Protein backbone atom coordinates (compact mmCIF):
# COMPACT_ATOMS: atom_id res chain seq x y z
CA UNK A 1 0.00 0.00 0.00
CA UNK A 2 1.14 3.56 -0.64
CA UNK A 3 1.03 5.54 2.60
CA UNK A 4 1.45 9.30 2.80
CA UNK A 5 2.47 10.57 6.21
CA UNK A 6 1.82 14.22 7.00
CA UNK A 7 4.35 15.16 9.65
CA UNK A 8 8.03 14.30 9.89
CA UNK A 9 8.71 14.40 13.61
CA UNK A 10 9.36 11.43 15.88
CA UNK A 11 5.80 10.12 15.58
CA UNK A 12 5.65 10.41 11.79
CA UNK A 13 9.04 8.75 11.33
CA UNK A 14 8.12 5.95 13.77
CA UNK A 15 4.91 5.19 11.85
CA UNK A 16 6.85 5.39 8.57
CA UNK A 17 9.51 2.97 9.80
CA UNK A 18 6.91 0.46 10.98
CA UNK A 19 4.99 0.67 7.69
CA UNK A 20 8.21 0.22 5.71
CA UNK A 21 9.13 -2.87 7.77
CA UNK A 22 5.71 -4.25 6.83
CA UNK A 23 6.44 -3.81 3.12
CA UNK A 24 4.48 -0.64 2.39
CA UNK A 25 5.69 2.28 0.28
CA UNK A 26 5.88 5.45 2.36
CA UNK A 27 6.25 9.11 1.54
CA UNK A 28 6.98 11.35 4.52
CA UNK A 29 5.62 14.88 4.05
CA UNK A 30 7.38 17.76 5.78
CA UNK A 31 7.27 21.54 5.76
CA UNK A 32 11.05 21.51 5.35
CA UNK A 33 12.00 18.22 3.66
CA UNK A 34 15.59 19.34 3.05
CA UNK A 35 16.44 19.35 6.78
CA UNK A 36 19.50 17.21 7.38
CA UNK A 37 17.75 15.13 10.05
CA UNK A 38 15.16 14.08 7.46
CA UNK A 39 17.75 13.46 4.74
CA UNK A 40 19.54 11.16 7.21
CA UNK A 41 16.29 9.31 7.90
CA UNK A 42 15.70 8.86 4.16
CA UNK A 43 19.23 7.53 3.62
CA UNK A 44 18.59 4.82 6.23
CA UNK A 45 14.95 4.07 5.33
CA UNK A 46 15.44 2.04 2.15
CA UNK A 47 14.12 2.07 -1.38
CA UNK A 48 10.40 2.11 -0.56
CA UNK A 49 10.72 5.42 1.31
CA UNK A 50 10.58 8.93 -0.06
CA UNK A 51 10.53 12.42 1.39
CA UNK A 52 8.68 15.47 0.09
CA UNK A 53 6.62 18.54 0.80
CA UNK A 54 3.30 17.84 2.53
CA UNK A 55 1.16 18.16 -0.63
CA UNK A 56 3.21 15.56 -2.49
CA UNK A 57 2.91 13.08 0.39
CA UNK A 58 -0.86 13.58 0.45
CA UNK A 59 -1.09 13.08 -3.31
CA UNK A 60 1.09 9.93 -3.11
CA UNK A 61 -0.77 8.03 -0.42
CA UNK A 62 -3.82 5.85 -0.88
CA UNK A 63 -3.89 5.95 2.92
CA UNK A 64 -2.89 9.12 4.77
CA UNK A 65 -1.70 9.59 8.34
CA UNK A 66 -1.76 12.97 10.08
CA UNK A 67 1.16 12.78 12.52
CA UNK A 68 1.50 16.49 13.26
CA UNK A 69 1.27 18.28 16.60
CA UNK A 70 -2.37 19.16 17.27
CA UNK A 71 -1.79 22.89 17.02
CA UNK A 72 -0.28 22.46 13.54
CA UNK A 73 -2.80 19.97 12.10
CA UNK A 74 -5.16 22.36 10.34
CA UNK A 75 -2.28 24.24 8.71
CA UNK A 76 -0.66 20.96 7.62
CA UNK A 77 -3.90 19.60 6.18
CA UNK A 78 -4.44 22.84 4.28
CA UNK A 79 -0.90 22.45 2.90
CA UNK A 80 -1.82 18.90 1.85
CA UNK A 81 -4.49 20.34 -0.44
CA UNK A 82 -8.17 19.49 -0.54
CA UNK A 83 -7.83 17.67 -3.84
CA UNK A 84 -5.09 15.44 -2.46
CA UNK A 85 -7.25 14.54 0.58
CA UNK A 86 -10.48 13.92 -1.34
CA UNK A 87 -11.78 10.37 -1.17
CA UNK A 88 -8.89 9.05 0.92
CA UNK A 89 -8.82 7.58 4.39
CA UNK A 90 -7.04 9.90 6.81
CA UNK A 91 -5.90 8.43 10.11
CA UNK A 92 -5.44 11.30 12.56
CA UNK A 93 -2.95 10.56 15.32
CA UNK A 94 -2.21 14.20 16.10
CA UNK A 95 -1.68 15.12 19.74
CA UNK A 96 -4.15 17.56 21.30
CA UNK A 97 -1.36 19.82 22.40
CA UNK A 98 1.62 21.86 21.45
CA UNK A 99 5.29 22.17 22.24
CA UNK A 100 6.71 25.39 23.53
CA UNK A 101 9.45 26.80 25.71
CA UNK A 102 7.91 25.16 28.78
CA UNK A 103 7.51 21.73 27.13
CA UNK A 104 4.38 19.95 25.94
CA UNK A 105 1.06 21.56 26.87
CA UNK A 106 -2.41 20.13 26.26
CA UNK A 107 -4.42 22.45 24.01
CA UNK A 108 -7.74 21.84 25.76
CA UNK A 109 -6.95 20.29 29.14
CA UNK A 110 -10.42 20.91 30.62
CA UNK A 111 -12.56 19.93 27.62
CA UNK A 112 -13.75 16.35 27.22
CA UNK A 113 -11.96 14.50 24.42
CA UNK A 114 -15.19 14.04 22.46
CA UNK A 115 -15.62 17.82 22.37
CA UNK A 116 -12.12 18.26 20.97
CA UNK A 117 -12.70 15.64 18.29
CA UNK A 118 -16.04 17.13 17.30
CA UNK A 119 -14.48 20.60 17.09
CA UNK A 120 -11.65 19.28 14.93
CA UNK A 121 -14.13 17.47 12.68
CA UNK A 122 -16.06 20.72 12.15
CA UNK A 123 -12.83 22.56 11.30
CA UNK A 124 -11.66 19.80 8.95
CA UNK A 125 -14.83 19.88 6.88
CA UNK A 126 -13.69 23.34 5.82
CA UNK A 127 -10.32 21.89 4.75
CA UNK A 128 -11.26 18.58 3.13
CA UNK A 129 -14.11 18.16 0.61
CA UNK A 130 -15.42 15.03 2.32
CA UNK A 131 -17.46 14.08 5.33
CA UNK A 132 -15.31 13.82 8.42
CA UNK A 133 -16.36 11.26 10.98
CA UNK A 134 -14.92 11.71 14.45
CA UNK A 135 -14.64 8.24 15.90
CA UNK A 136 -11.53 7.51 17.97
CA UNK A 137 -10.29 4.02 17.16
CA UNK A 138 -7.13 3.53 19.23
CA UNK A 139 -3.65 2.43 18.28
CA UNK A 140 -4.74 -1.21 17.91
CA UNK A 141 -6.84 -0.30 14.88
CA UNK A 142 -3.95 1.72 13.44
CA UNK A 143 -1.64 -1.27 13.76
CA UNK A 144 -4.16 -3.44 11.95
CA UNK A 145 -4.64 -0.98 9.10
CA UNK A 146 -0.92 -0.48 8.55
CA UNK A 147 -0.20 -4.20 8.95
CA UNK A 148 2.29 -4.19 11.79
CA UNK A 149 2.06 -5.96 15.14
CA UNK A 150 1.64 -4.72 18.67
N, C-alpha and C positions, 0 to 999 in steps of 0.2 A: 504494500500500500504506500502511496505517496502522502507523507505527512508534512504539513507546514506548521512550524512552531513560531508563534509571535512572541518574542521575548528571548533574549540571549543571556540572561543571568544564570545563576546557579540552578534554578528550577528548570528553566528552558533547556539548558545543556544536559541536565540529568535525565529529563524525559527523552531528549534526542538520543542520548547514548543508549538508553534502554531500548528504544524503538529500533535503533541501528543493530543492536545485538540480536534483536528478534527478526532481522532480515528486511525491515522496511527501508524505503528511501526517505530521507529527511532533509528538509531545507529549513535552516534556522534563520529567522528574520530579525534584524536588528536595526536600530536607528543609526548606528555607526558600525557597519559591518567590517570596516577596515581596521578596527582596533586590534592591536597586536594580540591581546588575550584571545580574541575570537579567531584570528588567523592561526594561532597555536592550536586551538581546539580543532579547527578544520584539518590541520596537518595530521593530527592524531586520529581523526574520526573515521577515516577510510573512504573508499570510493563511492559509497551510497549517500554520503553527506555532502551538503552544499551550504553556502552562506550567502545571504543577500540582504537587500533592504526589505522592510516589512511587506510591502505590496507584492513583491516577487514571491515571497514565501507563501502568502495567502493565495496567490494565483496558482502556485505549484501544487499545493496540497489538496487531495480529495477529502482528507480529514484535517481539521485545523485545531490547534491547541493555543489558547491564550494563556501564556505563562508570564504575564507582566505584573508589576506591582499594582495593586488595586487603584491607586491614585493616578496611574498612567494608562489604564485599560482603555478608556474611551478614546483618548488621543491615539493610542496604538491601533485600535480597530478602525478609526477614521483613516489612518495612514495605510491600512490594509486595503481600503477601497471597497465600497459597497458592492461593486460588480464582482470582485474577487471573493467576497463572502457569500454571495447569493447562492442558495441551494445547497450549501455545504454544512456538514455537521461541525459545530464549534464547541469544543470542550473547554470550559472556562475554569482554570485552576488558579486564577488570580487571588492574591491575598487581599483581604479587606483592610488594608493599612498602607502605610508609607514609611519610607526610611528618611531620616533626617539627622541633624547634628546630635540629637539625643538618643538615636537608635530607632528601632521599629516602634511605630505607634499605630494602634487600631484606628481606622477612620471613623467608625461609628461604634464606640465601645458600649454605649447604653442602648442601642437599638437592637431589637431581636433580629437574628440572622435572616428570617424570612422577609422582614421589611427591607433589609439591604438588598436581597436578591430581587425582590419585586421592583425596587427602585432602579437597580441596574438594568433589569429587563425593559422597563419603560424607556430608559435612556438609550439602550441599544436599538430599540425599534426605530429610532431616529438615525441610526448609523447604518444598520443592515436592512436591506429590503426583503425581510422575511419575518415570519412570526418568531418571537423569542419565547421559549418556554423555560421558566425558572423552576427547575426541579433538581435539587442537589442529589447527586448520585453516590458520592464517596470515591475514594481512591481505588477500592476493589473493582468498581465498574470501569475505571480508567485503565487499570491493568488488563482487564479482559478485552477491552476495545483495542488496545495497542498490542496485545498479544505477549505480554511479558508477565512472569510470575510474581508472587508476593515477596 
